């Protein structure tokens, strides 16, 4: 419990977190549950989930073997066009993501979910910016348990318009583009998300299911960055575009 208190205090104070002491990644998720119960008192109810390191490049950057999941709190969720204060973050970054709004609860299952089985839980899709924050003393050596305990860099989400006609889109072939202060910064294809966005969603359902956790109807899931993270050392405007889904903008001033 003392480690959970430290994680909460670090998040609220905007200071850097030393690596947690945990025997394995599952213990990191246990710390996440303890810390998030306390964080909800300050940041609001759970609004959604995030998956980090869904691309091979991000796993290499973080030195983890598989993606790492976290929760997103309602008071950290805004909509396209929002203006946020750069100084409210430790070392922020912008990630270009697809988010899913869940149409049904996703309970733990004895049969692992895959792309085909997870689709019935999908309501709408939307473009999204995840604001990540490097609030670690040394993220390259922090380890998966530390990332899990602290919701894996999440600091907020900027959501775009929701689309219900996503089934007409080639979801593993959408081009995503990231712009910083109006200039192109990166582009990539949505197959970066573990081969297909719904493969990433199935992974989350299976990972949390193995921990005895459900995903609740109405929550959104931000599926991981398609383009490389763009660290933002100073105030700027950011825009992301995803073919067929639309655009999202945010200003860090």
Secondary structure, DSSP 8 states (H G I E B T S, - for coil): -HHHHHHHHHHHHT--B-----SSHHHHHHHHHHHHHHHHHHH-SEEEEEEE--SHHHHHHHT-SS-EEEEEEGGGEEETTEEE-GGGSSSEEEEEEEEEEESS-B---SS---HHHHGGGEEEEEEEEEEEE--BS-GGGT-HHHHHHTTTTEEEEEEEEEES-GGGS-TTS-EEEEEETTEEEEEEEGGGTTTSHHHHHHHHHHHHHHTT--B-TT-EEE---SS--EE-SS-EEEEEEETTTEEEEEEE-
